[in-house]
Amino acid sequence: MAIRITRRDLLNGMAIGAGGVLLPAHGVERGMSLYTPASPVVPSNYYPPTLTGMRGSHVGSFEVAHALAWQGQKPASYKSLEEHYDLVVVGAGMSGLAAAWYYLKKAGPEARVLVLDNHDDFGGHAKRNEFNHKGRMLLSLGGAQNLDSPSNYGDVAGSLLIDIGIDEATIAQMAADTPDDCVLGGKLNGDVGLTVPDGDDHLTIGGHWFKFFHGRGDYEAAVRELPLPEDQQDKLLAFFGGEKDFLDDLSLVNKWDYVNNTSYNQFLFDRVGLSRETIPILNAHLLILNGPSGWNHTVLEAIMAGSPGLRAMGWLADFVDSVAAMLIDDLAGDIRMFPDGNASVARLLVQKMIPDVAPGMKGVEDVAITRFDYGALDLTDQAVRIRLNSTAVGVKEVGDKVQVDYVQHGKPCRVTASRCVLACYNNLIPHLCPEMSDAQKEGLGYGERMPFVYANVLLENGEAFSELGVSITQCPYDPFQWVSAAPTMTTGGYEPPRGPEDPMVVFMMASPTPADGTKGTTRDLLRMGRHKIYASTFDDYEQQIREQLQRMLGRHGFDHERDIKAITVNRIPHGYAYWYQGLDDPEWEEGQAPHEIGRQQFGRISIANTDSEVTPLMNAAFDAAYRAVEEQIS
């Protein structure tokens, strides 16, 4: 039951992470109070989006869950809050927020819903990163970023977008609000660079490498600029240009078998003749898009994800180009984003359910620049309450109720509900609900989420970055494989930098999954990547960021000690949902795949997350939430 990667998936997946000279973690903005276990009341100036340093899986968000999952430890007793809800949702990411929304629409405005989340902000992977410098707000994203037109999402997910103000006209306006060079925002005709080591510095070769990879544009000149041996340049040119069929010794049937059972990188090594030192150039795209490298994609999976190769296997080479080349020319514009990614989608949804968080907000037109009142998230007299810094440790039926135990700021608490939706990480659910069957636990524990690290770096100005000549570049030999200017669209009322002289934010993406041919299944390597994230400190990431940017920008006058003003590192160890891999996973009978067994209703408890759909896209989160609510209400 392998999951086919479509062209639309490629667009959405592009979302869809040390010494005396280093900055401190910059944990708070000037004058801001921390919301800590010692001060459980939300201060009036508490605003998580402006926190810097280590974000995503931040200190305080994972320790309780790890103690439960790794050591089986949880509190022996809980304080009953004497709070009963119609629905408790565990997880305030996209699935959890959508579950609360769908439930209110079904049950009516008198329903009472509590949403718990272990982080200090809502939105899950859709994290807003906000800087304020020299009187200007600068936005970027800390995770999920792209959205599609409602009509492309289906009735369930599409209707939610329309409910919060994102209709077809909005998507069209977002296109108009996005500069032509903003590749992150779906303008795929903007230049895409390639940055490679060149002596002590890095060389950025401009143009459009998404096109060059597929034999379009002046790819020959670009390849000749690469600091590679001439024979490797020759092989890249032959591969990109489709000059030969690298599988010409195989019949059509055997070709099909080969591309479905051989790794993409093995194909590059054995058939194309690329060295292990050259192969990473073609892996940066796969690492950021999907998590693992070409060693863990079949040839066909890699091609369907936009990698070159179709023209180099003798298949319709005279009539069609690759999926990615068609995408660049014909389908650019199908995706859009807010300047803080899908955080604005989460904010629109939260404000619809809890208007007092931003009573003056108009909607899409000013969501990006509106400051939310986090003190209004968890007030008594409202239909939906969002309780942050609250890690669930037990969910079970007791009579005609569901008992939900959680820990907030070190204090064990208990509430009850008529129903519960678990919109959290699949692998945690068996520890929350130990009474469920072994088969369901096994199904829930099968997949491994794709770990990622997304960093945002505030610079004094954008002058050195502008000298690269591209808005985004791939860095296949560096810790962060993609480096880009932060989103520059004006959607949501945002005013991006006006020119290179203004402060800017550099957005950096990294996949920590081993990409060097380390043996093991994709799930094995994803676990290694997650462990690497947890073993890396903020100082480790800061050192990597400073070194990488200095090598990239130093030749253009950049000085990291002078020019870097703040760093936010969003580590996402439990990142995007696992999708079944052709090299590792069997074809299951309908209804027997692990995610289908794992997501089965458990009495008054239902499961809603992208894990349950084996699809790491926002519409899958919405679809899962709707299914879970339907299970509980029907």
C-alpha positions, 0 to 999 in steps of 0.5 A: 500500500505504497503512497504515490507522490503526486505533483501537488504533493511536491508543491505542498511538501516543499513546506512540506531543525560555542565559544565567547563570540556566540550569542546567548539563546535570546530566550525572551524579547525585551521586557517580556515575562517568561511563562514557567512552572514557577509562574503558572498564570499567563503574564499579560506580555507573554507572547511565544512567537517572539521567543528565540533560542531553542523552539519547537521541541523546547525545554518543558515540552517533552520531558513528561512524555519521555518519562512516560514513554521511555520509563513508564513513569507518571504521577501516582495521583492527580488533583481533580479540577472538577471540570467536565467537557463535552470533548477533550482534544489532546494536541493543539496542532492542525488536527486538534484545532480542526477537531475542536472546530468540527465538533462545535459545528456538529454539536452547536455553540453550547458545547464545551471543548478543552484542547490540551497541548504540551508546547507553550504555543498552539499550531503544532508544526505550524510555528510562527517566528517573529522578530522585532528590530529597528521598529520593524516586525519580521516574520518567518516560519518554524515548520509547516508552510504551504496551503492549496486552494480549497477546491483542491483539498476536497469538501471536508478540508476545503470547507474549513479553509472557507469557514476561516476566510481562505477561499478561492479569491483569497488564494488568488489575492495571495498570489498577487501579494507574493513577489515573483522571486519568492520560491517558498511562496509558490513562485517556482520560476524564481531563481534557485541557486546551488551552494557548494564548498569552494576552498575555505568559502562557499560558491553559489551558482545562480540560475535555476537549478530545478530547471538545470537538473532537468536539462532546461536552461543553460545547464551546461554552463552551470554544471561546468562552474561546479568544483567537480572533476571533469568526468563527473561534470560530463556525467551530470550533463549526460544525465540532465540532458537525457543523452542516453538511456542508462537502463538500455540493457533492460526490457520494459518490464525489467525497467519497471521492476528496477525503478521500484526496487532499487534506491535512487542513489544506487541508480546514480552510483551504478548506472549514471556513474556519479561518485559518492562525493557528487551524489549529494547534489541531487539529494538536498531536494529529497532531504528537505521534501521528504526527510530521507535521502535518495538511498531510501527512495526508490528510483520511481519515488525520487522521480515522482518527488521531482528528482531528475531521471525520467529522461535518462531511462529512455521513457518518452524522452522525445515527448515529455519532460520530467514531473518537476520540469512540467511542474515548474513551467505549467503548475507554478502557482498552485500553492500559497503561504502566509509570511509565517507559514501555516501559523496564520491558518492556526491563528485564524482558526483559534480566533474564530473559536476564541474571539477574545484572543484578538477581538479587533482582528478582521481576518485574513487581511490582518492576521499576520500582523495581529498580536494575540492575547494568550491570556484569553486562551483558557478562560472559563466562560467560552466554548473552546479553551486551549490549555498550553504547557499541558502534557497528557499522561493518561486517557481512559474510559471510566463509566460513561466518561473519559478521564484525562490526566495531564501534567501542567507546570509540574502539577498533575491534574485531572479532567473528564469529558464525554468524548476524547480525540487524540490529535497527538503523535501516534507513538505516544497513544499506546502509553496514554491508553494502555488498555487498548489491544496489542494489535492496535498498539502495534499499528500505532507504533509502526511509523516513524515521523520525519525529523526536521530543523528549521532555523531563522536568523535575524540579520542587521541588513540583507546586503550580503545575502542580496549579493547571492543573486537568488532568494533561495539556494540548495546547500547539499554539503552543509548542515542546513540543506536549504537557505532562503530569504524568509517569506516576502509576501504582503499577505495578512497585512505584513510589510516585508523588508523594503530592500537590502538595507533593511533588516532581514531574516534568513530561513534555513531548513535541515533534515538530520536523517543520515544521508551517507548510505548508512544501512537500515530501513527508513524507519531506522534512519529516521530514529537516528535523525531524531536522536541526533536532534535531541543530542544537539544543543542550541549552541551546536546549532548556533555554531553550525549556522554561523559557520555556514552563513559565514562561508556563504556570505563572507565574500560579500562582506558578511561578518557573523559576529557583527551582522547576526542579531538573533537566532531561533532554532525550531527542532522538530524531532517528531516531524511530518507523518511517515509515508510508506516506503517502496524499499521497506514496506509491504503492500497491505490488504485494504484495511490492514495497513498499520495506520488503518488498524491504529486509528480505529475508534477506541470506545469514547476515544478517537484518533486524529492526526496525519499519522492516521492518514500516512500523509504529511499534509494539512488537508490530511490533518483536517480530514482525520479530525473530521473522521474522528469527530464523526466517529464520536457524534454519529 
